[in-house]
Amino acid sequence: MKPLNHTVSEFKESIFTTMTKMALENSAINLSQGFPDFDGPKWVGDLAAKAMADGKNQYAPSLGILPLRTAIANNYKRFYNLDYDPISEIVVTNGATEAIFCAAMALINPGDEVVVFEPFYDSYYASLKMAGAKVIPVTLFAPEFTYKMSDLKAAITVKTKMVIVNNPHNPTGKIFSPAEIKEISELAEKFDFYILSDEVYEFLTFDQAHNPTACFENLRKRTITISSTGKTFGLTGWKVGWACGPSEIIKAIHNVHQFTTFCVAHPLQVAMAEALANMDEYLVDFKRQYRAKRDLLVNGLKEVGFNVIKPAGTYFTMAILKDGESDIEFCQKLIREKKVAVIPTSAFYIKSDEGTRMVRFCFAKKDETLNAALTNLKSKEPSQ
Ligand SMILES: Cc1ncc(COP(=O)(O)O)c(C=O)c1O
């Protein structure tokens, strides 16, 4: 047989799939994958059930139903004083993941360079590679997860087409400081690149309000803001996301979207339009709940003796291993001996070996799951 596409053939099984398989084989508590082990809010589920009963079951408009685009635009205005025109500056996608893929396909020509901060969410690399990009990593260094300005300057050249910023940042829990975004913005002006800003954890900030990249001076015109409802509503399986930006860019992203998936599940869009318009009360409880989970896990891990970094955002926390320990072996041992599954972070890096000395815990889990994991980590002979 003739060879398959050489780019795609090189992709490996995602680390999340590998760790989840190992967790199941070992009956371990799974703190590896980044989604809740509890259901999303019933009132939002009821809205989708109603939309289905009301016959919203055929293809939706490819850009997304207008009430949803309007709700998204209204929230950007309300929360961040950011103006997006729901008619021409927003496209609804199958999760942020599809928005990232479509943005890569829409903006990148083979050979274009794209700078990503590592560790990074794995779909960036795959999408960029499929678009033919050359991926240039800039490492964020623990414990603050800051980059070296000299590294960033060296990475950015006239060939740089795009820089990807993930803020709040998975897996580190970092929130980029205004000074860092300003530095990136100055380079963007000088070298004229786009910024893809993945903000799926926008409502998971614990000590400060989220500040979208597009709100910074001069950045709206070159920023593609991507977000989704998966994390915010704990409904990651719904895959309702979007990209916002200047109309010319959104038109190009939509050109890709219409020939990949065409549209997003219609009843889920109806439900999300309503949910996004009525989320204020929900958000208060959502943030309180996740802050408590963060504190429960971070304090618990500290008690067990982990060198854990308290995250400013997201639902992940990173722990730095002891000298001589390496992430993959550590995770395998933790699953076998303590029956707890976490993520080895070397999978999130392509240049630096920083990841070999860290592991990622997810705290989007029921308190009983977090407590059971902590009990296992403390005990010599875990029960599960
Ligand atoms: C940084 C980041 N971006 C995007 C996504 C994917 O979002 P969605 O489920 O909406 O496709 C995730 C999911 O884990 C993520 O962590």
The ligand as a Tripos MOL2 file, in Angstrom:
@<TRIPOS>MOLECULE
LIG
   16    16     1     0     0
SMALL
NO_CHARGES

@<TRIPOS>ATOM
      1 C1         -5.6480   24.8900   26.7930 C.3       1 LIG1
      2 C2         -6.7890   24.1370   26.2020 C.ar      1 LIG1
      3 N1         -7.3070   24.5570   25.0450 N.ar      1 LIG1
      4 C3         -8.3340   23.9230   24.4710 C.ar      1 LIG1
      5 C4         -8.8880   22.7970   25.0400 C.ar      1 LIG1
      6 C5         -9.9910   22.0900   24.3480 C.3       1 LIG1
      7 O1        -11.1930   22.7250   24.5110 O.3       1 LIG1
      8 P1        -12.5090   22.0880   23.8880 P.3       1 LIG1
      9 O2        -12.8820   20.9110   24.7160 O.co2     1 LIG1
     10 O3        -13.4940   23.1960   23.9480 O.co2     1 LIG1
     11 O4        -12.2000   21.6630   22.5030 O.co2     1 LIG1
     12 C6         -8.3720   22.3180   26.2520 C.ar      1 LIG1
     13 C7         -8.9260   21.0930   26.8670 C.2       1 LIG1
     14 O5         -8.3490   20.4860   27.7340 O.2       1 LIG1
     15 C8         -7.3020   23.0090   26.8460 C.ar      1 LIG1
     16 O6         -6.7710   22.6090   28.0040 O.3       1 LIG1
@<TRIPOS>BOND
     1     1     2 1
     2     2     3 ar
     3     2    15 ar
     4     3     4 ar
     5     4     5 ar
     6     5     6 1
     7     5    12 ar
     8     6     7 1
     9     7     8 1
    10     8     9 2
    11     8    10 1
    12     8    11 1
    13    12    13 1
    14    12    15 ar
    15    13    14 2
    16    15    16 1
@<TRIPOS>SUBSTRUCTURE
     1 LIG1         1 GROUP 0 **** ****
